[in-house]
C-alpha cells in the first residue's frame, strides 16, 4: 500500500439465525391469539386484524393458558394462564386498542389444568394426575382453586374435592361445578 490509505477486507455478515422461542400452543379470543412462554415469564398476543404483536409479563413459568369467552360479547378478549413456578394465575383482558389489563390471583401448588365456565365468569384451576410424570402415589391432588372473573371483583378460593380429579365441569346455570374423581369416578359437587 501507499502511505495514508487503508484497505479493509469487509467480510459479509454471518447469516441471520432464527431462534425458536419456547412459546406453547396458542389459544384464540375475539381478535387476539395468545401464547405463553414459560422460559421468559411472558405471554404474547397477536392481533389477528393488524398482525401487531404485544408481549406482556406474567408470573413465573406461565404454562397452562385458557381462552375466556363471553357469548354475550363476541368481541371480548381475555385469557388466563397458570404460572406453575409462582403458584398463581394471571388474568389478561385486552382492549380493542391492544392495551392489556392484568390481575394476578393465588392458586394452589401443582395446578396444571383449567375448567372454564361457558360465559367466562368462572375458572377452576385443578391438578390432573394424568399430566404429571412419576406422580407420588400418596398425593391425592385434591386441591382446586375456584376463581371469580367478575371485572374489578376477581377473587380466588381454594377448596378440596375427592381423590385425583379427572374432569371438572360447570352446571348450566353456573351456580355450581362437579368434579369427577377416582377411584370409581365419583362425582363431587362444588357450590
N, C-alpha and C positions, 0 to 999 in steps of 0.2 A: 503494500500500500503506500500511498502518498501521505505526506505529512498533513495532519489536520482533518483527515476524513476517517470515518469509522464504518466498517461494514458489519452488519449484524445479520446472521443467518436466522431468519424468522421461521421457526418450525410451526407447523399448523397446530392449533389447539387439539387436545385429546378429544376423542369422540364423546358426544353427550351421553351420559348414563341416566337411565331411568331407575329410580329406587322405588320399588313397590312398598307401599305403606302396609301397615297391618290393620287396615280397615276391614270390618266384619260385614256380614250380609246386611244390605240396606233394607229399610222399611220406607213406605211412602205415605204421605198425608197430604190432602188438598193439592197444593202445588209444589211441595218440597219432598225431596228424597233425603233421608237421614242415614248416616252410618257412623258407627263407633270405632274408635282407635284405642284399644286398651293399653297399648305401649306408651302412648303420648298423653293419655288422660283427656282426650278431646272427642267431640262429636262434630262431624262435618254435615252441613246441609247444602243441597244443591237445589236452586230454584229451577224447576222444570220449564218455566217460560223463558227466563233470561239466560239460563245456564251459569249464573253467578254462583260462586261457592263461598260459603262462610264457615269458619271454624270457631267453635265455642268450647270453653273449658267445661269439663265435667269433674267428677270425683276421681279417685284412684282406681284404675282398672275398669273403665266403663266397658261392659261386655254384653250384657243382655238388653237389647233395645226393643221397644214395642211402640207401635203407632197408636195414637189415641184419636179415634174418630168420633164425630158428632153427627148423627144422621140429620139433626135439625139444622146444622150449619156445615154443608159440604166444603166450604172454604176454610174450615178450621184446620190449623196446622200445629199439632202438638205431638210430642213424643216423650217417652220416659226411658231411662237407662239405669240398670243396676250396676253400681260401682263395686265390684267384688272385693277390692282391697281396702276400701274405706267403709264398707258395710252400710252404704246408703244408696239412695236413688236420686237422680237429678231429673226434674221435670222441666221440659223446654216448651215454650209457646212462641211461635214465630208469627209476627205481624205481616201483613201484605207487603210492607216496605222492606222486609227482611230483618228487621230488628228482632232480637230474641230476648225474652224474659225467662229467667230460670229460678227454680226453687229446689233446694236440697232437703230431703227427708230421710231420717234414720231408718234403716231396715235391720232385720236380724242377720246374724252371721251365717253364711252358707247359702243365701238366696241365689237361685240360678234360673228361675222361670217366672213368667208373668201370666196372670189371668186378668183380662181387661173386660170391663162391662161394655155392653153394646153401645151405650151412649157416651162412653169415655169419661163417666163421672167417678168411677171407682177402678182401682187396680189392686191386685193382690200379688205380692211377691212371695214366692214359696220355693222350697227346696225339692228338686226332682232327683231322687236317688239314681234313676236310670242315666242321668247325665254326669254322674260322678264316677271316676275311675277309682278302684280299690276303696270303696266306701267302708267305713268302720261298721262291722255288723251290729255293734251296740248303739249306733247313732240312729235314733228314731226319726230325725229330720221333721219333727212335728211343729216347728215354729212357722208361722206365716205372718206377714205384715200387711194389714189392710190399710190402703191409702185413699183418703178422700181427695179428689182432684178439683173440688169446687174452687174457682179462681178467687184468690185472696183469703181462702179459708182452708188451704191444704193442710192435711194432718195425717199422721201415721199412728196406727195402733197395732201392737204385737199381740197375737193370740196363739193358742196351741190347738192343733187338730189331732186326729188319730195318727197312728204309726205310719210313716212313709207315704205321704200322699202321692197319688199317681195322676190325678186330674182335679182341677178346681173349676167350677162353673157358677155363674150368677143365675138367680131365678129371673123370670121375665119382667118382674116389677122392679128389679134391682134393689130389693129390700133385704136380700139375704144371698148367701152363696153356699155351695155344697162342696165338700172335699171328699173325693173317693180315696180311701186309704186302705192299705194292706195290713196284715194278710186277710184274704177273703173279700177284698173290695167292699169294705164297709163305707157307708155314706154318713158324713157328719155335717150338720147344718151350722152355718155361721150367720148370726143375726146381729 
